[in-house]
Amino acid sequence: MVPRFLGSLVVAAAATAALTALSSAAAADGGLQVHPGMEIRQGSTVCTLGFVDPVARIAYSAGHCRGNGTVTDRDGRFIGVVATARDNTPDGTVVRTDQVISDYETIALAPDVTVSTVLPGGRNLVVDPIAQLVVGQPICHFGVVTGETCGAVERVNNGWFTMNNGVVSQKGDSGGPVYTLGPGGTAVMMGLFNSTWGQLPAAVSWQATGQQLRADTGATLLNAAATP
């Protein structure tokens, strides 16, 4: 078992029909761009956007960020609404390494926001369907509080993994992208940041998130359209 350091709120998912009515707020702002690694707010909760699918116009973050309702940027500008979410992050002090953890939400983006797949540091965040997690491989995480930190995969568990050797995180980084550095200056998506267990930052793998999304909705994650 691994002791848990940061708390997590377990929430239920519900779709909302408010997207069209609220999109006028985005239209009024004009030029609002949604991209991975940006700060998002759901009520009083601050999180990090993990991934943006420019084809389906769906964004991803952690389900424990709230799991329902409207989503804004740091300035309160409307970017979309939560469509689906799941979070079974244990609410205690420890987690078994064989325990399955699901923690994601999908955000239906407002029609008037522009979409980018570029991280704040300039790397294009892409998906490689055959990318595999391996203990010891280099890994990076971007959060709105800690920025980009890099280290290595410490252990691969049941759909989630822990990191060490330089990866750090603070409250507000939840949902942020976890990635390896790919060819041509790209970043290859590997997971969504979940929490910190003991001294080990942890993320739910992108592959496991895709499997859970298919089970919940029948939808699939972006793959070949953003493959490096």
Helices and strands as residue ranges (DSSP letters): E 2-3, H 19-29, E 33-34, E 39-42, E 45-48, E 51-53, E 58-61, G 63-65, E 70-72, E 78-87, E 94-95, E 103-109, E 114-115, E 124-126, E 138-143, E 147-156, E 160-164, E 177-181, G 183-185, E 186-197, E 200-205, H 206-217, G 224-226
